[in-house]
Amino acid sequence: MCHRFFSRPAGLARTALLTVLVAAMGGLVLPVSALAGGRGLLIVGHGAPMPSWNGPVLALENQVKTLLERKDGRNVFAEVRVALMEFAEPSIHTVMCELEEAGVDEVYVLPLFIAPSGHSLFDIPTILGLYAEASMIEELSEEGIAIVDTDMKVTLGPTLRTGSVLREVMLDRVLELSTDPEVESVVLLAHGDAATEPVWDDLCREIGSYVCSRTGVEHYNYALVEVGQSFLTKGIAAIARAADKAERVLVVGLYLSMGVEGMAERSVLEMGMMRLTAGEALRGSDVRYATKGLLPDPRVAEWIVERAMEWVDG
């Protein structure tokens, strides 16, 4: 019974929200039934209007299936699927209905979001039917996002903040740009979220310190610029401060499938009146931008498999 909308008692909604908050911050591992063929793994990305952004996320489906089969010689999940929260198909609602039709009775959902935010804490739980708040349901409905109503047991896992995958991939993105750490500075750009900004601040500082300790670069800076909306203000300011301390600035982005080079180019073109300001701020500076975010990188698929097997083993 996969329906578009649902209603739940308030008490159940509060219990579900508590479960979701714990899961999103650190990962909630719950016991799984031993019924063969009943497990589903759903990997959720944000989704974007551009197929070029969605392609690397959708490609994770086969990568994860292959890794799971190599692990024990068989896939412990009857179904492994990728869904997109908005902008494109396959949507969460579409895939959840397909999982139910395939006979799946319990689903482990991994949100491919960098850190806890409004999307991972509220939007996705609401779409999955784990959190029932009328205003949230109405807002998502107005955006054309369908709400799932299912009898399948749904467990929501942690964001990419859990584990070491973020700092390890960002280290490699810096090494891809670096030629002489002694004259370089690093700037990390990230999405950020007003409600969970301290979490993002801690994450960026952790990654910056890790990268410096592994490369010999002495200085790092970071800025929360959404997906480029604040690049010409906060981003340029962070890069300019880094340029004051080093001959060369290496700019990397904490994004799933977007490189900061393209972000910088789009931001300058879209904000034509601010081009002079941006150019003046960085005139004469040697700034190098990463062309990739986290994907494509095999460690993302490996992170998914690690989290999924923790749930199975739990």
C-alpha positions in Angstrom: 0.0 0.0 0.0 2.1 2.9 -1.3 0.1 6.0 -1.1 0.8 9.7 -1.7 -0.3 11.2 1.6 -0.8 10.0 5.1 -1.6 11.0 8.6 -0.2 9.6 11.9 -1.1 10.2 15.6 0.9 13.0 17.2 2.6 10.7 19.7 3.9 8.5 17.0 5.2 11.5 15.1 7.1 12.7 18.2 8.7 9.3 18.7 9.6 9.1 15.0 11.2 12.5 15.1 13.4 11.6 18.1 14.6 8.5 16.2 15.3 10.6 13.1 17.3 13.2 15.1 19.5 10.6 16.8 20.0 8.8 13.5 20.9 12.0 11.5 23.5 13.2 14.1 25.3 9.9 14.7 23.6 7.1 12.9 21.0 4.9 14.6 21.6 1.1 14.2 18.5 -1.0 14.9 18.1 -4.7 14.9 17.2 -6.2 11.6 15.0 -9.3 11.1 16.7 -12.3 9.7 14.0 -12.9 7.0 15.9 -13.5 3.7 15.0 -11.2 0.8 13.2 -8.7 3.0 15.8 -5.9 3.2 16.1 -2.9 1.0 18.8 -0.3 0.8 17.7 3.2 -0.3 20.4 5.8 -1.1 19.0 9.3 -1.2 20.6 12.3 -3.0 19.4 15.8 -3.1 18.7 15.9 -6.8 19.3 18.7 -9.3 17.8 20.1 -12.5 21.0 19.2 -14.4 21.5 15.6 -15.4 25.3 16.1 -15.1 24.9 16.6 -11.4 22.6 13.6 -10.9 24.6 11.2 -13.0 27.4 10.5 -10.5 24.8 10.0 -7.7 22.7 7.6 -9.8 25.9 5.7 -10.7 26.3 4.7 -7.0 23.5 2.2 -7.3 25.6 -0.3 -9.4 28.8 0.5 -7.5 27.2 -0.3 -4.2 25.6 -3.5 -5.6 29.0 -4.7 -6.8 30.7 -4.0 -3.5 28.0 -5.8 -1.5 28.3 -8.8 -3.7 32.1 -8.9 -3.4 31.8 -8.7 0.4 30.2 -12.1 1.0 29.7 -13.4 -2.5 26.1 -12.4 -2.3 24.1 -9.2 -1.8 22.4 -9.2 1.7 19.9 -6.7 0.3 17.1 -7.9 -1.9 17.0 -4.4 -3.5 19.5 -1.6 -3.7 18.2 1.7 -5.1 19.1 5.4 -5.5 16.5 8.1 -5.2 16.5 11.9 -5.5 14.8 14.1 -3.0 13.7 16.7 -5.6 14.0 18.1 -9.1 14.3 14.7 -10.9 13.3 11.1 -11.0 13.5 8.6 -9.6 11.9 10.2 -6.6 11.9 8.8 -3.0 8.1 8.1 -3.4 8.6 6.3 -6.8 11.4 4.1 -5.5 9.7 3.3 -2.1 6.6 2.1 -4.0 8.8 -0.1 -6.2 10.6 -1.5 -3.2 7.2 -2.4 -1.6 6.0 -3.9 -4.9 9.2 -6.0 -5.0 8.3 -7.6 -1.6 10.8 -5.6 0.6 9.5 -5.3 4.2 12.3 -3.2 5.8 14.3 -0.4 4.3 17.5 1.2 5.5 17.8 4.8 4.1 21.1 6.6 3.8 20.9 10.3 3.1 23.8 11.4 0.9 24.0 14.8 2.6 27.3 16.2 3.9 26.1 17.0 7.5 22.8 17.3 9.4 20.6 20.0 7.9 16.9 20.8 7.4 16.9 18.3 4.5 18.2 15.4 6.5 16.4 16.3 9.8 13.0 17.2 8.4 12.4 17.0 4.7 13.5 13.4 4.1 11.9 12.1 7.3 8.6 13.8 6.3 8.8 12.4 2.8 9.4 8.9 4.2 6.5 9.2 6.6 8.6 9.2 9.7 7.7 12.8 10.7 4.2 14.2 10.5 3.9 18.0 10.7 1.1 19.6 8.7 3.1 22.6 7.6 6.0 20.4 6.3 3.7 18.1 4.5 1.9 21.1 2.9 5.2 22.8 1.9 6.5 19.6 0.2 3.2 19.0 -1.5 3.3 22.5 -3.0 6.7 21.7 -4.4 5.2 18.6 -6.0 7.0 16.1 -3.7 4.9 13.1 -2.8 4.8 11.7 0.8 5.2 8.0 1.3 2.7 5.9 3.2 3.9 2.4 3.5 3.8 -0.7 5.8 7.6 -1.3 5.3 9.8 -0.7 8.4 12.0 2.3 7.6 15.2 3.2 9.4 17.1 6.4 8.6 20.8 6.3 8.8 23.5 9.1 9.3 24.8 11.7 6.9 28.3 11.6 5.4 29.5 13.5 8.5 29.9 10.0 10.1 33.3 8.4 9.5 36.4 9.7 7.7 35.2 9.8 4.1 34.8 13.6 3.9 38.3 14.5 5.2 40.0 11.8 3.2 38.5 12.9 -0.1 39.0 16.6 0.6 42.7 15.8 1.3 43.0 14.2 -2.1 41.3 17.2 -3.8 43.9 19.4 -2.2 46.7 17.1 -3.2 45.4 17.2 -6.8 45.9 21.0 -6.9 49.0 21.3 -4.7 52.6 21.7 -6.1 54.4 23.4 -3.2 52.7 23.3 0.2 55.1 25.8 1.8 53.6 28.6 -0.3 50.0 27.5 -0.4 46.9 28.1 1.6 43.6 26.1 1.5 40.1 27.4 1.4 37.2 24.9 1.9 33.7 26.0 0.6 30.6 24.2 1.9 26.9 24.5 1.8 26.1 25.2 5.5 22.7 25.4 7.1 21.6 28.2 9.4 19.9 25.9 11.9 22.9 23.6 12.2 25.7 26.1 11.5 27.8 25.0 14.6 28.0 21.5 13.1 29.2 22.8 9.8 31.7 25.1 11.5 33.1 22.1 13.5 33.2 19.9 10.3 35.1 22.5 8.2 37.6 23.2 11.0 38.2 19.4 11.4 38.8 18.9 7.7 41.0 22.1 7.4 43.2 21.0 10.3 43.4 17.4 9.0 44.4 18.6 5.5 47.1 20.9 6.9 48.5 18.2 9.1 48.8 15.8 6.2 50.1 18.2 3.6 52.3 20.7 5.3 50.1 23.6 4.3 50.2 26.1 7.2 46.9 28.0 6.8 43.3 27.1 5.9 40.1 29.1 5.8 36.5 28.1 5.0 33.2 29.7 4.1 29.6 28.5 4.0 28.3 29.7 0.6 25.2 27.4 0.0 25.7 26.1 -3.6 27.3 29.3 -4.8 24.7 31.9 -3.8 27.2 33.6 -1.4 30.3 32.9 -3.3 30.9 36.5 -4.4 30.6 37.7 -0.8 31.6 35.1 1.7 33.6 32.9 -0.7 35.6 35.7 -2.2 36.3 37.2 1.2 37.7 33.8 2.5 39.9 33.4 -0.6 41.2 37.0 -0.3 42.1 36.4 3.4 44.0 33.2 2.4 45.7 35.1 -0.5 47.1 37.5 2.1 48.9 34.7 3.8 50.2 32.6 0.9 51.3 32.9 -2.7 48.8 30.4 -3.9 45.3 29.5 -2.8 43.8 26.0 -3.3 40.0 26.1 -3.2 38.1 22.8 -2.7 34.4 22.2 -2.2 32.5 20.0 0.3 29.8 19.1 -2.2 28.6 15.7 -3.4 28.8 16.1 -7.2 29.9 19.7 -7.8 33.3 21.2 -8.3 34.0 24.7 -7.1 35.6 25.7 -10.4 32.2 25.6 -12.0 30.7 27.4 -9.1 33.1 30.3 -9.3 32.5 30.6 -13.0 28.7 30.6 -12.7 28.7 33.0 -9.8 30.7 35.6 -11.7 28.6 35.3 -14.8 25.3 35.3 -13.0 26.2 38.4 -10.9 27.5 40.6 -13.7 27.4 43.8 -11.6 29.8 42.2 -9.0 32.4 41.0 -11.5 34.6 44.0 -10.9 34.4 43.6 -7.2 35.3 40.0 -7.4 38.2 40.7 -9.8 39.6 43.4 -7.6 39.5 41.3 -4.5 41.7 38.6 -6.1 43.7 40.6 -8.6 47.2 39.2 -8.9 46.4 36.1 -6.8 47.2 32.6 -7.9 43.9 30.8 -7.1 43.3 27.2 -8.1 39.8 25.6 -7.9 39.0 21.9 -7.6 37.0 20.6 -10.6 35.3 17.8 -8.5 33.4 17.4 -5.3 33.2 14.1 -3.5 32.1 12.3 -6.6 33.3 10.5 -8.5 35.3 8.7 -5.8 35.0 5.0 -4.9 35.2 5.8 -1.1 31.6 7.2 -1.2 30.3 3.8 -2.3 32.5 2.1 0.3 31.1 4.4 3.0 27.5 3.4 2.0 28.4 -0.3 2.2 30.0 0.2 5.6 27.0 1.9 7.0 24.6 -0.6 5.4 26.5 -3.6 6.9 26.6 -2.0 10.3 22.8 -1.9 10.2 22.6 -5.5 9.0 25.0 -6.7 11.6 23.2 -4.7 14.3 
